[in-house]
Amino acid sequence: MPVSTPFLRLRNVRGKAHAGSCPVRNLSLELERGERLALLGGAGAGKSSVLALLAGFARIEAGEIAMDGNSLAGTPAHRRGIAVVQGEADLLPDISVAENLGFVASLRGADRTASRGRVERALAAVGRPELGERPAHLLEPAERLPVALARAFVSEPKLLLLDEPFASLDTAERRQLAQDVRALLGGLALTTILATRHPGDAFALAGRIAVLRGGLVIQLGTPQALYETPVSAYVARSTGEANCLPGLVESIDDELASVRLECGPMVLAAPAEGCVEGGHCRVVIRPERIAVAAVAAEEMGNGALPVLIHETAYRGDHVRIGARIGGAAITIIRPAAAGLLGLAPGEPAAIAWQPAHAHVFPPDPLDEMNRPKPREPPIFAPPRALRKPNSRG
């Protein structure tokens, strides 16, 4: 049987958006038609460079980008059939939204009748047909993203690139708009790549997520796979909140590692590739995977650890609990329905988790390089009597 060609293919691509941006290094990705992929990572991950190279705003240094089976090498940005959307549309403020969108359609070769039809369809697609007559400068912040999407749809793109589209919105607005955009893109079956540093946005919109760091893909998979089975502590932190406890691997047996935490106790967790007996490590456990009770560790059962509660916070749909294991801080998240059940700041308690829900990772060289170094005392500090007296006064 013939092998199907992916809709979008990046093969060993190298390049960067501009002089100060993070370069993409040997990036290879494939997307099927209608698929939604998120590029997830913090500042310096290379997300902007990927979008710039795809859109044709920057030239690749090596490798190949092909769409619909055709190489994009030498194809100018305005002929690629790619639309880029940021947090809000770049609109002329003194004319209406419809007039702005019609201007874009005319640039794409549509006559007046076709342009009007494109504008109406685009605004209907985002569910905001009433915005057509609104002067662009009167748009509310939550209205700007739907208009930006409509502006992109007017050009009838083959590929949609979303660059931190929810960055200017507050938490409630971004959550609602993310749900709306997901439903919209699912109905249009439009191939989409989202670049974001917020895991919530990536989880809401994408069927697959590529976690980037320094221009490299660290892990690629479904949201569930990345969240439940990260390949490194960096991926775990990038995809959601995670407790990272330093320790030393004492033994590895039957797919479980025994780790002596720096804060004192011994714990069991699943070792990742690269962990060795006697080696330093990080034990990573999600806050919601930790059970907690206002009892002694011996009463809670085998593997339970004694902790001291130092903070509790009710957050509506969940309760956050801050505790300490020796000198190490740990965060616990429980459903709001579970309540605090005697857990209070200053009180002892016990925590436990399933060993399979915790992961042991070898130290991350980049994390070690970026960790602040303790200030060393001066090699020689003369006794106070020998120091030069203060000349003032």
N, C-alpha and C positions, 0 to 999 in steps of 0.2 A: 504494500500500500504506500502511496506517496506521502511524504512527510509534509505536514502543513507548515506554512511560513507564518511566524508570529506577526501581528500587526505592527509592532514597534520593536526594534532590536538595537541595542547598544552593545558593541563588541570591542572590548579593550580600549575604551575611549579615555583619552587624556586631554586635559585642558583646564582653563579657568575663566571665570567671568571677567575679571579685570586684574590689574597688577596687585592689589591688596587682598584678593580673595583666596580662599583655600582651593588648591588645584584638585581636580578629579584624577584619580590614578587607576588606570586599567579597569575602568568600570564596565561591567557586562550585565545587562538586564534584558528581559524579554517580557512584553505585555501582549495579551490577546486583545482583540477588538472588544471594546466595551468594558475592559477591566479598569479597576481603580486601584492605584498604587500610591502609598505614602512614603516620602523620604523623610525620615525622622532623625533629628540630631540637633545639638546645640550650636552655638556660634562656632564657626570654623570647621563645621562638619563637611562642607562642600555642597550643600543643597542648592544654593544660589548658582553655583557653577554648573551643576547638572541642568538646571532650567535654562540658563543662558546658552549653553551649548545646544540643547534641543531646539530652542526657539530661533537660533541663528543669530543671537546677539553677540556671540563670541565664536571664534573659530577653533575647531578641535586641532590639537597638536598631533594626535595619532589615533588610530582606530577608525571605527565606522559607525554611523547612525543611519538606519534604514527604516522607512515607514511605508507600509503597504507594499513591501517588496522592493522599493526604490531607494537608492542611496540619496541622502540629503546633502552630500558634498557639493558645494558650489551653488546650492539653492538659497537665494536670499530670504531673509526672514518673512517678508510680506507674501512670498509665494509658497510657504511651507504648509499652509492650512492649519496653523497652530495659533491658538489664542491664549494669552496670558492674563490672569486675573489676580490682582492684589486686593488689599482690604477695601478699596473703594475705587469707583470708576474715575478715569481722567476725563472730566466733562467740562464743556464750556459753560460757565456759570450763568450767563445772561439769557440762555435759551432753554426751552423745555427739554425734558428727558427724551421725549419722542424725537424732537429735532436733533438732539445729539446722536441718538441711535441711527436716525435716518442718514446723517452725515457719514457715519461709519459704513452703512450699507452702500452708499453711493461710491465711496472709495473702493469698494469691492466690485464695482461695475454694475450695480443694480440701478435700473431706471426708477422714476418716481413711483410708479405703481408697485413694482416689485419691492422697492424700499419700504413702502408703507406696509405691505404684507409681512415683510421680514420683521419689522418693528413690532407689529401686533402679535405675531407668533412668539417673538422672543419675550415680550412682557407677559403674555399668557403663560408661557412655559415656566416662568419664575413665580407665577401666581400673583403678579402685581400689575394688572392692566391699568389700574387707576392712576399709576404714577406717570403715565405718558404725558399728561398735560402739566405736570408739576414742574415749576422752574427748578433747574438743577441745583441752585444755591439754597433751596429750601428743603432739601432732602434731610431726613433724620439719619443719625449714624447707622441704625439698624436697617435703613432702606438702601444704603449705599452699596452693600454687597449684592442684593438681588439685582440692582440696576447694573452693577459691574458684570454680573453673569449675563444679563440680557444683552449688554453691549458685546460680550464675547459671542453669544449665540447668533447675533445679527450677521456676523461674518461666516456663519455656518462652518465651524472648524472641524477638522478630523481628530484633533488632539487638544485637550484643555489642560493648561498648566495653572495650578492654584498656588500662589506664593504667599504664605501666611495670611490667608484671607480673613481670618477672624481676629487679627492682632489688635484692632482698635476697639473691640467689643468687650463688655463686661461678662462675667461668668454666665449669668442667666441668659443674656442675649446670644452668646456664642453657642451655648448648648442647644437652644431652640433652632438657631439658624443652621447649625451642623446637621440636625435631624432633617430640616427642610431641604438642605442641599443634597443630602444623601438620597432622599426620596426622589428629588428632581433628577439627579444624575442616573439613578437606577432606571427611571422611566425613559430617559433619552438614550440609554446604552452608549454614552459618549465616553471614549477612552480618556482617562483623567489621571494626572499625576499631581499629588499634593505635596508641597514642601512645608514642613512645620517643625517647631520644637516642642509642641504640646502633644503628649501621647493621647489625651482625650480627643483631640481633633482627628488624629490618625486612626484611632479605634472607631470613631463615629463614621468616617467616610470611606475607609479603604478595606478592600478584601485581602490585600497583602501589604506588608510594611517592610521597607528596607531601612535598617538602622545604619546611619553613616557616621564615620568618625575620621577626621583627617583626610577626606576624599576617598575613603575606602568603605565598601559595604561590609559591616561586621557580622550582620545576620539578616537573612531574608526569609520571611514566612508569614503565616496568618497571624492576626493579632493574638489569638489564643496561644499559638505555639511560642511566640516571643515572650508573652507574659508568663506562661507556665514553665517553659523550659528555655530560659535565656542561656546563651553560650558564655556569657561573661557578666561580671558585676556591672560593667558599663551598660550593657544592654538591659539588665534588670533595672538600673536607675533611670535609663532613658524611657522605659515603657511604663513606669509607674513608681509609686513610693516603695522603698525597700530599706530594711534594716541591714547594715553591713557591719559585721562584728569580726575584728581581726583575731587570728588565733594561729595555732600550730597543729598540723596534721600528725596525730600520734600513730594511727594505723588505718589501713583500708582493707575492708573485708566484706564479701558478699554484697558488693555495690553500695556499701555504706562506709563513710569515713568517720572515725572518732577524732574529734577536734577539741583540743584544750584551748578555750577562749582566753585571750589576754586578761579578761576581767575575772578569770578564775575557774568557772565550772567546765565540765566536759559535756559535749553535745554530740549527737549523731546527725549526719546530713549526707545528701547524695553528692559524691565528688564529680567534678567536671574534668575534662581532659586537661592534663598538665599538672594535676595534683599529685604530690609524691609524699611518702611517709617522711616525717621530719621536716617538711617544708612549711613555710609561712603561707597563710591563706586568708580568705575572707569568707565568712559564713553569711549567706544572703537569705533572708526570710521576709516574705511580704507581711505587712502589719495585720491584714485580715486573716492570715493563716495561723495566728497565735491565739490559743485559748488562755483565758485568765480567770482566776477565782480568788476570792478573799479567804483562802485557806492556807495551811502550811504545805510546803512542797511535798512532804511525805504523804499527806492526805490526798493530794491530787493524783499521785501515781508515779510509775517508773518514768524517768526522764524529765520530770518537772523541775523547774528552777525557782529558787526563792528570789523575789524582787521587792523593791520598795516603790510604791506609787508616789509620784511627785506632782502629777497634774492630771486632771480629767476635764473634758470639754464635750458638751452636747452639741452636735452639728445637724440636728434635724433628722436626717436619714441614717446617721451613725453616731457612735460615741468614740472619741479619741482618748486614749489613755497613754500618758507618758510614765515610764518606769525606769528603774535603774537596776542593772545586774552588776553588783560591785560598783566600779566607776564608769561603766558603760551605759549609755542611754539607749532605750529601745521604745519604739512606738507600737501600740496595739490598736487595732480598729475592730469594733464589734457592732453588730446591728443595733439600732436604737431600741428595738423591742427588747433586747437582752437587758437593757438598763445597766446600772453600775453595781447593783447587788452587793453593797457593803464596801465597794472599792472607793477609797478616798485618799487624798493627798496626805502623806506622812504615815500611811498604814502599810503593813507588810501584806504580800499576796504571793501567788505562784503562777507561773506561766508554763505552757508546754506546746509543742507542735509535732506533727507527724514528720519523721525524718525525711520522707520522700518529698515533702513540701519545702525543705530547706536545701540550698545548693552551696557547695564548697568550690571556690574558685582560687586559682593561684593568684599571687599579687599581680596587679596591672602595672607594667613598667611606666606607662604615662602617668598613672595616678601617683606612683612613687616619686616620679620626677617633679610633679606639680605640688606635692605635699609641702607645706611650709616647714622649713628646717628650724629646729630650736636654736635660740640665740646662745652662742657659746660665751662663757665668761672670758674676760681678757686674760692673756697669757701671764701678764704681770700687773698686779694692782698694788701700788705702793701703800704702806700703812698710812692711816689718816694723818699721823703726826708729820710725815714726810711730804704730804701733798702741799702744793703751793696755796697759801692762804688767799681767801677772797679779797681782792684789792678794793672792792666797793665799800663805801662808808668808812 
